[in-house]
Amino acid sequence: KNYVQMEINYGDFERVFLLRDGIEGRPVRAEYTSGFLRIIVGKKPKQTLTVPISFHEGGQ
């Protein structure tokens, strides 16, 4: 699994995350298992751009 960031803290804590470009802010899922809080966010779908190309035979 690919982790962007992993920290180990204990006791009460608060953490703020800034999501970089390309990350979808909603939906967000969180799982707490065996002392680890895992936060799962999705990637934004890649945008595609279609450019029409004109083709003309000849040298000009």
ZATORMAR-663920 format. One record per atom (N, C-alpha, C): x, z, y; residue in one letter. Coordinates in steps of 0.05 Angstrom, whole numbers, padded with zeros to 5 digits, always signed. Layout:
BEGIN
XZYA
...
***
This chain:
BEGIN
+00017+00000-00024K
+00000+00000+00000K
+00018+00000+00025K
+00008-00013+00045N
+00023-00014+00070N
+00013+00006+00090N
+00030+00023+00099Y
+00023+00043+00119Y
+00036+00036+00146Y
+00021+00037+00167V
+00032+00032+00194V
+00045+00057+00204V
+00033+00080+00198Q
+00045+00106+00207Q
+00036+00127+00187Q
+00055+00145+00181M
+00049+00167+00163M
+00061+00192+00175M
+00046+00213+00177E
+00055+00239+00188E
+00046+00261+00170E
+00061+00283+00170I
+00053+00307+00155I
+00052+00330+00174I
+00028+00341+00178N
+00023+00364+00195N
+00008+00385+00179N
+00008+00409+00189Y
-00008+00430+00176Y
-00021+00447+00198Y
-00043+00460+00191G
-00058+00475+00211G
-00076+00456+00227G
-00089+00468+00247D
-00106+00452+00264D
-00089+00433+00281D
-00099+00408+00284F
-00085+00389+00301F
-00105+00368+00310F
-00097+00354+00331E
-00112+00332+00342E
-00093+00309+00347E
-00102+00285+00341R
-00085+00262+00344R
-00101+00239+00356R
-00090+00225+00375V
-00103+00202+00388V
-00087+00177+00381V
-00101+00156+00372F
-00088+00131+00365F
-00097+00109+00384F
-00078+00094+00394L
-00084+00070+00409L
-00082+00047+00390L
-00103+00031+00388L
-00103+00008+00370L
-00092-00016+00384L
-00072-00029+00372R
-00060-00052+00384R
-00077-00077+00380R
-00070-00098+00394D
-00085-00123+00392D
-00086-00132+00363D
-00109-00144+00356G
-00112-00154+00329G
-00126-00133+00310G
-00130-00109+00320I
-00143-00088+00304I
-00172-00085+00313I
-00190-00084+00295E
-00218-00081+00301E
-00224-00051+00303E
-00236-00042+00325G
-00242-00014+00329G
-00265-00003+00313G
-00283-00021+00304R
-00306-00013+00288R
-00309-00032+00264R
-00316-00025+00241P
-00320+00002+00232P
-00293+00015+00225P
-00293+00041+00226V
-00269+00057+00218V
-00278+00075+00195V
-00261+00078+00176R
-00267+00095+00153R
-00245+00116+00150R
-00252+00141+00144A
-00233+00162+00140A
-00238+00175+00113A
-00216+00181+00099E
-00217+00195+00073E
-00197+00218+00073E
-00206+00241+00064Y
-00188+00264+00062Y
-00186+00271+00032Y
-00162+00267+00021T
-00158+00272-00008T
-00131+00286-00012T
-00131+00307-00027S
-00106+00322-00034S
-00089+00329-00010S
-00102+00336+00012G
-00087+00344+00036G
-00079+00321+00054G
-00086+00297+00047F
-00079+00274+00064F
-00104+00262+00076F
-00103+00257+00103L
-00124+00243+00117L
-00116+00214+00119L
-00132+00197+00109R
-00126+00168+00110R
-00147+00155+00128R
-00138+00140+00148I
-00156+00127+00167I
-00153+00097+00162I
-00175+00083+00157I
-00175+00055+00150I
-00189+00040+00172I
-00176+00021+00185V
-00188+00004+00205V
-00183-00025+00197V
-00201-00043+00205G
-00199-00071+00197G
-00184-00088+00218G
-00176-00111+00209K
-00163-00131+00227K
-00185-00149+00238K
-00181-00158+00262K
-00199-00178+00274K
-00194-00204+00260K
-00216-00220+00255P
-00211-00246+00243P
-00195-00264+00262P
-00178-00280+00250K
-00161-00298+00266K
-00179-00320+00278K
-00174-00325+00303Q
-00189-00347+00316Q
-00174-00373+00312Q
-00190-00394+00306T
-00178-00420+00303T
-00187-00438+00326T
-00170-00457+00333L
-00176-00475+00354L
-00174-00503+00343L
-00196-00519+00346T
-00196-00546+00337T
-00192-00564+00361T
-00172-00582+00360V
-00166-00600+00382V
-00170-00628+00372V
-00188-00643+00384P
-00191-00671+00375P
-00167-00688+00384P
-00159-00706+00366I
-00136-00723+00372I
-00145-00752+00371I
-00140-00767+00392S
-00148-00795+00393S
-00124-00811+00381S
-00131-00831+00365F
-00110-00848+00353F
-00115-00877+00362F
-00095-00889+00374H
-00097-00917+00383H
-00075-00933+00370H
-00082-00955+00357E
-00061-00972+00345E
-00048-00989+00367E
-00023-00995+00363G
-00009-01011+00383G
+00012-00994+00397G
+00028-01008+00413G
+00050-00994+00427G
+00042-00981+00453G
+00020-00987+00464Q
+00013-00976+00490Q
-00006-00953+00487Q
***
